[in-house]
Amino acid sequence: MAELGALWPPSFHLTDHVIFWNVGRLYAAGASPYDAASWIALLGDYANVNVQQIVDLGGAVWPYPPWTGYLFVPFGVIPKEAGIYALHFSYLAVGLGAGVAAVRALPWGTVTGRTLALLLVPTFQPFVYAERLGHFDFYLLAGVVLASTGVLRARTALLVAGALLLFTKPQVIPLYALAVLGLLIRDRRWRDIGVTSASLALVAAVTTFLHPEALSVTIAGGVSRLALLSPDSQNPIPDAWTLAQVVGGSAWPAVAIVLVIVSGVACAAAISWSPPDLRDATILGAAIMLSLFLVPYVFSYDQLLLIPAIALIVVVADRLPVEQRLRRLTLIVAVVTIVPWILFFAGVASGDHVLSALVPLAFALLLALAMRSIRSAAVVF
């Protein structure tokens, strides 16, 4: 019940829900979310602090590519209040469904391990934060689960569906996309590559034709948001590059190199030590961790995509001998549940969430430790 209370949103006048609802409404009406007048008109009818702030700064409220907005048309055709609530509850349903699917996709040895993994999904700080903020990363999580299942089980339809969902916010998962492509090339799945590429290209071509004005706004919006890499910006990005500036000051390039090496070595070690039946899942999980840590335009709510990695880390610990399992599961609960919340509240106190960049790094180290443990324990699969 406490968790349900945490997932209930604050006033929608303080969240991003209305932004995505309005985009769906504009697309359904044949209007453009790239026209600043559309957002000024919204403010005249529905006050929202986030929209107001962006408009006051002269920025683009909607900097996404033209195909992203079509995800919200089913909600935009519903009257505003009902549509916003429908969008909010769709986030919750999709997020919980994707989290459960990510857990159930793995081979569990005990009911205890699987139950723990399921409980960690809705208590994960980025899950609660994204739900309350009203961002659509839950659909990206569904995309990761679908695409990963499509790769691991050779299901073309799931791969394409996942790719289309991830295409709505492509800047978050480039290294994951490369990992998927690498596995498909390794297995000579040329048909899957062709069908997925053709689907993405068709969606991009059609939506760009319908909204040619999107290109300049999307590029300008993306470039303007690179200014958030500075820790002195209004909303600094929690990634390795901003974290290095905060920690290293003028020596930040050296710190950044160290962070890149540590994260890369941890992920490579995890893959090298992973058991054969989890090798490909580990590659995909590590790629998500590196994307969220190294990509120069992510926010802490995007770390919601680490949920499949949580399941992977727990399933590995679940294979340890009984005398080691409890200690390792306790460590996992601390890193997965307690650490992100501590970093989040530290960010609230300091005015930024740069330290949340430590979450994907901590996950990479935890994944490597988990894989090393089962290797050292000589667990046979």
Summary of the structure (lengths in Angstrom):
residues: 381
radius of gyration: 20.7
end to end distance: 39.0
largest distance: 65.3
contacts: 1317
relative contact order: 0.11
helix: 78%
strand: 0%
